[in-house]
Amino acid sequence: MNGIGRITKKIIKASAVLVIALVIIMMIRGFNFSAFMGSIANASTDNPDGAKIENGIQLVTTKLESGRYAPITVRKGIPVKWNIRVEAGELNGCNNSVTIPEYRLQKKLSVGDNIIEFTPEKEGNFVYTCWMGMISSNIKVVSDISNLSAEDLPDTSAGDNGSNGQAGAAAIPGDSGAAGSKAAKFHNGSIPTDEVAVGTIVNGTQTVTINVNDYGISPAVAVVQKGVETVVNFNGEKINSCNNRIILSNYGAGIDLTEGENKIEFVPEEDFSFGCWMGMINGYIKVVDDINNFDLDSVKKEVENIDPASGYGGNGEDGEKDENGGIGEEDGSCCGD
């Protein structure tokens, strides 16, 4: 019996050692599995507004619009790789360079992908703007992107006072620019046709008045008679840093505006577009054979399909943009003094 007892004790001890060994192995495997799952979670973690973390880097992609910057939300302490995607026709003389004061960054934009990299070290709401400070939006930095409250989301309600979060309307700080939310009708190069001016001929000269203010230009479309000496008065009701210069595409000329009357004289022979020097506010002059006999609805439909060629933001052959949204030196001569 003593021999059997000794064998039994040995078996019990061996079993205990085996159990302990199995426990240790399972714990090690458990730790490895947890680490593996953690690496997977870290490799691709989405946040509510599209940013995700891959290999320890936050990836954010936004799309540029001609008069609007998109707000973003990122996590504190993790490097950010932000791609601003630009399509042809969206760049203009105002939005083609982004400035982020908090991170001392400035990025010249071009058509395609534009990468901006920084590491947010503190929480808060940080403004980024165009190089002129006229278009702005927000970078919201939070501690945890997986549990955002409404207060943590970028402020998109300040479009009327400069935060530029609302789609469809560029937002500009204060009243400094006419391409802001007040001038939403001109967004993405649109030429409003709700009002159309028709030239008035007196003593062989026809006149047209176009008002210029924070809401843009009104009327944005004018109809004049071909071959008749014409005076167009750009009536400056409120002049700002966007609307203070009007470019006439077909005439290779521009006019600096002041408050009050600003007259140009010419003899119209063909249709042409005009607009502010940044190409964010555009209008059109339609030339007809007889201002007393033309189809107004046809004129409106024609204008609605026009891609403006005026200013730095135009796309037509009379004002072709370079890849960065500006007019090249040859075309830019019309903007000189």
C-alpha positions as CSV (number, residue, x, y, z in Angstrom):
1,M,0.0,0.0,0.0
2,N,2.9,2.3,0.8
3,G,4.1,1.9,-2.8
4,I,0.7,2.6,-4.2
5,G,0.4,5.7,-2.0
6,R,3.7,7.1,-3.2
7,I,2.6,6.6,-6.8
8,T,-0.7,8.3,-6.2
9,K,1.0,11.3,-4.6
10,K,3.3,11.6,-7.6
11,I,0.4,11.4,-10.0
12,I,-1.4,14.1,-8.0
13,K,1.7,16.3,-8.0
14,A,2.1,15.8,-11.8
15,S,-1.5,16.6,-12.5
16,A,-1.2,19.8,-10.4
17,V,1.9,20.8,-12.3
18,L,0.1,20.1,-15.6
19,V,-2.9,22.1,-14.6
20,I,-0.8,25.0,-13.6
21,A,1.1,24.8,-16.9
22,L,-2.1,24.8,-18.8
23,V,-3.4,27.8,-16.9
24,I,-0.2,29.7,-17.7
25,I,-0.4,28.8,-21.4
26,M,-4.0,29.9,-21.6
27,M,-3.2,33.1,-19.9
28,I,-0.3,33.8,-22.3
29,R,-2.5,33.0,-25.3
30,G,-5.2,35.2,-23.8
31,F,-2.8,38.1,-23.5
32,N,-1.6,37.6,-27.0
33,F,-5.1,37.4,-28.4
34,S,-6.0,40.6,-26.5
35,A,-3.0,42.4,-27.9
36,F,-3.8,41.1,-31.4
37,M,-7.4,42.3,-31.1
38,G,-6.2,45.6,-29.8
39,S,-3.9,46.0,-32.8
40,I,-6.8,45.3,-35.1
41,A,-8.9,47.8,-33.4
42,N,-6.1,50.3,-33.6
43,A,-5.5,49.6,-37.2
44,S,-8.9,50.8,-38.3
45,T,-11.0,52.8,-35.9
46,D,-13.7,54.9,-37.4
47,N,-15.0,58.1,-35.8
48,P,-18.4,59.6,-36.5
49,D,-17.3,62.1,-39.2
50,G,-15.1,59.9,-41.3
51,A,-11.7,60.0,-39.7
52,K,-10.2,56.7,-38.8
53,I,-7.0,55.5,-37.1
54,E,-4.6,53.2,-39.0
55,N,-1.3,52.2,-37.6
56,G,-1.4,55.0,-35.1
57,I,-2.3,57.7,-37.5
58,Q,-5.6,59.5,-37.9
59,L,-6.7,59.6,-41.5
60,V,-9.2,62.4,-42.5
61,T,-10.5,63.1,-46.0
62,T,-12.5,66.2,-46.9
63,K,-13.7,67.6,-50.3
64,L,-13.0,71.2,-51.2
65,E,-15.9,73.4,-52.4
66,S,-15.4,76.7,-54.2
67,G,-16.5,78.8,-51.3
68,R,-16.5,76.4,-48.3
69,Y,-14.1,74.5,-46.1
70,A,-15.3,71.4,-44.3
71,P,-15.1,71.1,-40.4
72,I,-13.3,68.1,-39.0
73,T,-13.0,66.3,-35.6
74,V,-9.8,64.6,-34.5
75,R,-8.4,63.0,-31.4
76,K,-5.9,64.6,-29.1
77,G,-2.3,63.2,-29.1
78,I,-2.5,61.1,-32.3
79,P,-0.8,62.3,-35.5
80,V,-3.3,63.5,-38.2
81,K,-2.9,62.9,-41.9
82,W,-5.5,65.1,-43.6
83,N,-6.3,64.8,-47.3
84,I,-8.1,67.8,-48.8
85,R,-9.4,66.5,-52.1
86,V,-9.8,69.1,-54.9
87,E,-11.7,68.6,-58.1
88,A,-11.1,70.6,-61.2
89,G,-13.1,73.8,-61.2
90,E,-13.3,74.2,-57.4
91,L,-10.2,76.3,-56.9
92,N,-10.2,80.1,-57.0
93,G,-8.0,83.0,-56.0
94,C,-9.3,82.9,-52.4
95,N,-9.6,79.2,-51.4
96,N,-6.4,78.0,-53.0
97,S,-4.3,78.2,-49.9
98,V,-5.2,76.9,-46.4
99,T,-3.7,78.4,-43.2
100,I,-3.9,76.7,-39.8
101,P,-2.6,79.2,-37.2
102,E,-2.7,76.8,-34.3
103,Y,-0.2,74.5,-36.0
104,R,1.7,77.1,-37.9
105,L,0.8,75.5,-41.2
106,Q,0.0,76.8,-44.6
107,K,-0.8,74.6,-47.6
108,K,-1.0,75.6,-51.2
109,L,-3.8,73.6,-52.8
110,S,-3.9,72.1,-56.3
111,V,-6.2,69.7,-58.1
112,G,-6.1,66.2,-56.7
113,D,-5.0,65.1,-53.2
114,N,-3.4,67.6,-50.8
115,I,-1.9,66.2,-47.6
116,I,-1.6,68.1,-44.4
117,E,0.0,66.5,-41.3
118,F,0.0,67.7,-37.7
119,T,-0.3,66.3,-34.2
120,P,-3.0,68.0,-32.0
121,E,-1.6,68.3,-28.5
122,K,-4.5,70.0,-26.8
123,E,-8.3,69.8,-26.9
124,G,-10.3,72.7,-28.3
125,N,-11.9,74.2,-31.3
126,F,-9.3,75.7,-33.8
127,V,-10.1,77.8,-36.8
128,Y,-8.4,77.3,-40.2
129,T,-8.9,79.8,-43.0
130,C,-8.0,80.7,-46.6
131,W,-4.9,82.8,-47.0
132,M,-7.1,86.0,-47.0
133,G,-8.9,85.0,-43.9
134,M,-12.3,85.2,-45.7
135,I,-13.3,81.5,-45.8
136,S,-13.0,79.7,-42.5
137,S,-13.9,76.4,-40.8
138,N,-13.0,74.4,-37.6
139,I,-10.8,71.7,-36.4
140,K,-12.3,70.1,-33.3
141,V,-9.9,68.2,-31.1
142,V,-11.4,65.9,-28.5
143,S,-10.0,63.3,-26.0
144,D,-12.2,60.4,-27.2
145,I,-13.7,60.2,-30.7
146,S,-15.7,57.1,-29.9
147,N,-18.1,58.9,-27.5
148,L,-18.8,62.3,-28.9
149,S,-21.6,64.5,-27.7
150,A,-23.3,67.1,-29.7
151,E,-21.1,69.7,-28.1
152,D,-18.0,67.8,-29.3
153,L,-19.0,68.0,-33.0
154,P,-17.5,70.9,-35.1
155,D,-19.5,74.1,-34.9
156,T,-21.4,74.2,-38.2
157,S,-24.0,76.7,-37.0
158,A,-21.8,79.8,-37.3
159,G,-22.0,80.1,-41.1
160,D,-23.6,83.5,-40.8
161,N,-20.7,85.0,-38.8
162,G,-17.8,83.3,-40.4
163,S,-17.4,79.7,-39.3
164,N,-18.4,78.3,-42.7
165,G,-19.9,75.0,-41.8
166,Q,-23.0,75.1,-43.8
167,A,-23.0,73.3,-47.2
168,G,-24.1,75.5,-50.1
169,A,-23.0,78.8,-48.7
170,A,-19.5,80.1,-48.1
171,A,-19.1,81.7,-44.7
172,I,-16.9,84.7,-44.2
173,P,-15.9,86.4,-41.0
174,G,-18.1,89.5,-40.3
175,D,-19.1,91.4,-43.4
176,S,-15.7,91.5,-45.0
177,G,-16.5,89.5,-48.1
178,A,-19.4,89.3,-50.5
179,A,-18.9,85.6,-51.2
180,G,-20.2,84.7,-47.7
181,S,-23.6,83.3,-46.7
182,K,-25.3,86.5,-47.8
183,A,-24.3,85.7,-51.4
184,A,-25.3,82.1,-51.4
185,K,-27.0,82.5,-54.8
186,F,-23.5,82.7,-56.4
187,H,-22.2,79.5,-54.8
188,N,-20.2,77.2,-57.1
189,G,-20.1,79.8,-59.9
190,S,-23.9,80.1,-60.3
191,I,-25.2,83.2,-62.0
192,P,-28.7,84.1,-60.6
193,T,-31.3,84.8,-63.2
194,D,-34.1,85.9,-60.8
195,E,-33.5,89.5,-61.9
196,V,-32.5,90.6,-65.4
197,A,-31.7,94.2,-66.4
198,V,-32.5,95.4,-69.9
199,G,-30.7,98.4,-71.4
200,T,-32.4,101.7,-71.8
201,I,-31.6,103.6,-74.9
202,V,-31.7,107.4,-74.8
203,N,-30.2,109.7,-77.5
204,G,-28.3,106.8,-79.0
205,T,-26.7,105.6,-75.7
206,Q,-28.0,102.7,-73.7
207,T,-27.5,102.4,-69.9
208,V,-27.6,99.6,-67.4
209,T,-27.2,99.8,-63.6
210,I,-25.9,96.9,-61.6
211,N,-25.8,97.1,-57.8
212,V,-22.8,95.7,-55.9
213,N,-23.0,94.8,-52.2
214,D,-22.5,92.0,-49.6
215,Y,-25.2,90.0,-51.3
216,G,-23.3,90.0,-54.6
217,I,-24.3,91.8,-57.8
218,S,-27.9,92.6,-58.7
219,P,-29.1,92.1,-61.3
220,A,-26.5,89.5,-62.2
221,V,-27.7,89.4,-65.8
222,A,-28.1,92.3,-68.2
223,V,-29.4,92.4,-71.8
224,V,-28.0,95.1,-74.1
225,Q,-28.4,95.8,-77.8
226,K,-25.6,95.0,-80.2
227,G,-23.6,97.9,-81.7
228,V,-25.0,100.6,-79.5
229,E,-22.7,102.7,-77.3
230,T,-23.3,101.4,-73.8
231,V,-22.7,102.7,-70.3
232,V,-22.8,100.1,-67.4
233,N,-22.9,101.6,-64.0
234,F,-21.6,99.3,-61.2
235,N,-23.3,101.1,-58.3
236,G,-21.2,100.4,-55.2
237,E,-23.7,100.1,-52.3
238,K,-21.2,98.2,-50.1
239,I,-17.7,97.5,-51.2
240,N,-15.5,94.8,-49.6
241,S,-12.3,92.9,-50.3
242,C,-14.0,90.5,-52.7
243,N,-16.2,92.7,-54.8
244,N,-13.9,95.7,-55.0
245,R,-12.6,94.8,-58.5
246,I,-14.7,93.7,-61.4
247,I,-13.1,91.8,-64.3
248,L,-14.6,91.9,-67.8
249,S,-13.6,88.7,-69.5
250,N,-13.9,89.6,-73.2
251,Y,-12.4,93.0,-72.9
252,G,-9.2,92.2,-71.1
253,A,-9.9,94.9,-68.5
254,G,-10.9,95.4,-64.9
255,I,-12.4,98.2,-62.9
256,D,-11.7,99.1,-59.3
257,L,-14.9,99.9,-57.5
258,T,-15.7,102.5,-54.9
259,E,-19.0,103.3,-53.2
260,G,-21.2,105.2,-55.5
261,E,-21.2,105.2,-59.3
262,N,-18.5,103.2,-61.3
263,K,-19.1,103.5,-65.0
264,I,-17.6,101.7,-67.9
265,E,-18.3,102.5,-71.6
266,F,-18.1,100.1,-74.6
267,V,-19.9,99.0,-77.7
268,P,-21.1,95.4,-77.3
269,E,-20.6,93.0,-80.1
270,E,-20.9,89.6,-78.3
271,D,-21.9,88.1,-75.0
272,F,-19.5,88.0,-72.1
273,S,-19.2,87.2,-68.5
274,F,-17.9,89.4,-65.7
275,G,-17.3,89.0,-62.0
276,C,-15.3,89.9,-58.9
277,W,-11.5,89.4,-59.2
278,M,-11.7,86.2,-57.2
279,G,-14.3,84.6,-59.4
280,M,-16.6,83.9,-56.5
281,I,-19.4,86.3,-57.8
282,N,-20.2,86.3,-61.4
283,G,-22.6,88.0,-63.9
284,Y,-23.4,87.9,-67.6
285,I,-24.0,90.5,-70.3
286,K,-26.3,89.1,-73.1
287,V,-26.1,90.9,-76.4
288,V,-29.1,90.8,-78.6
289,D,-30.1,92.4,-82.0
290,D,-33.1,94.2,-80.5
291,I,-33.7,94.8,-76.8
292,N,-37.4,95.3,-77.7
293,N,-37.7,91.9,-79.3
294,F,-36.0,89.0,-77.5
295,D,-37.0,85.9,-75.5
296,L,-36.3,86.5,-71.8
297,D,-36.9,82.8,-70.8
298,S,-34.4,81.7,-73.5
299,V,-31.8,84.1,-72.1
300,K,-32.3,82.8,-68.6
301,K,-31.9,79.2,-69.7
302,E,-28.8,80.1,-71.6
303,V,-27.2,81.8,-68.6
304,E,-28.0,79.0,-66.2
305,N,-25.8,76.7,-68.4
306,I,-22.8,79.1,-68.5
307,D,-19.5,78.4,-66.8
308,P,-18.2,81.9,-66.0
309,A,-14.9,83.0,-67.4
310,S,-14.3,86.1,-65.4
311,G,-11.8,86.7,-62.6
312,Y,-9.4,84.4,-60.9
313,G,-12.1,81.8,-60.4
314,G,-13.4,81.6,-64.0
315,N,-13.2,78.5,-66.1
316,G,-13.9,79.7,-69.6
317,E,-11.5,80.1,-72.4
318,D,-11.3,83.9,-71.9
319,G,-10.0,83.4,-68.4
320,E,-8.6,79.9,-68.1
321,K,-7.3,78.9,-64.8
322,D,-4.0,77.3,-64.1
323,E,-4.0,74.1,-61.9
324,N,-3.9,76.2,-58.7
325,G,-7.0,78.1,-59.5
326,G,-5.4,81.4,-60.7
327,I,-5.2,83.0,-64.1
328,G,-1.8,82.6,-65.7
329,E,0.5,85.6,-66.3
330,E,-0.7,86.1,-69.9
331,D,-4.4,86.3,-68.9
332,G,-3.7,88.0,-65.6
333,S,-2.6,91.2,-67.4
334,C,-6.2,92.3,-67.4
335,C,-6.0,92.6,-63.6
336,G,-3.2,95.2,-63.6
337,D,-3.6,98.8,-62.8
